[in-house]
Amino acid sequence: TLAGALVAAKMNVPLGHVEAGLRSFNRRMPEEVNRVVADHLSNLLFAPTETAVGNLSREGITRGVHMVGDVMYDVALQSAQAARSRDILTRLGLKQGEYLLVTLHRPQNVDDKETLASIVEALVHAGRPVVFPVHPRTRKNLAAFGLWERLRSKVKAIEPVDYLDFIALLMSAAKVVTDSGGVQKEAYFFGVPCITLRDETEWIETLEDGWNALVGTETEDILDAIERFNPAGTKSKSFGDGHAAERIARILD
């Protein structure tokens, strides 16, 4: 994204940025710096939410901004029916609504031995089935830090799965435990409580509606959320109507 934005700007090629205006306000995240730069170089800024439009405005970016909705919501709506036909729950011996789904990949969580160990302890003591498609970076560090066997003793650690299998797992999970921005949204789309292993999120709409809990990486905080967190709000925040991509295409045209 950053490379494309810089080349377009230097070559005077018009630049459009999908998911413009997202901010975690954490400059330690590489993607935060990349998207700030991309936004300030873009001619067309396709914002997924009103929050994103507001973030751009506060940085002085108002020209070329279009609130189009979220392209990930488009994909989720179009894929849901196909995902429901997948048999991955049967293949993994899982029962609907009785397991936790975990994803974990952010460098600040998986590159530090103490942090990763704290998360592993929470998963091992979760008190219910846990299925964890393990990102290659995470698996490498679990092995390097001597945590892989500890994780496998209680957690169903599996190879990464394709998008439809993942959505099938997500839709049927009791809760999802993640550090992924995209998974936070997908959990919200499908009404699955989300426990986020971070201290901030780009998707504050999921927090404001009470469907997402930011808990950090301490074992006890994660376990408390697994046991106690239940959404109290309604899903009122708009990520569009499933036609964001069509709007972007019309604007480009």
Buried (B, 14 or more C-beta within 10 A) or exposed (E): EBEEBBEBBEEEEEBBBBBBBBBBEBEEBEBBEBBBBBBBBBEBBBBBBEBBBEBBEEEEBEEBBBBBBBBBBBBBBEBBEEBEEBEBBEEBEBEEEEBBBBBBBBEBBBBBBEBBBBBBBBBBEBEEBBBBBBBEBBBEBBEEBEBBEBBBEBBBBBEEBEEBBBBBBBBBBBBBBBBBBEBBBBBBBBEBBBBBBBEBBBBBBBBEBBBBBBBBBBBEBBBBBBEEBEBEEEBEBBBBEBBBBEBBEEEEE
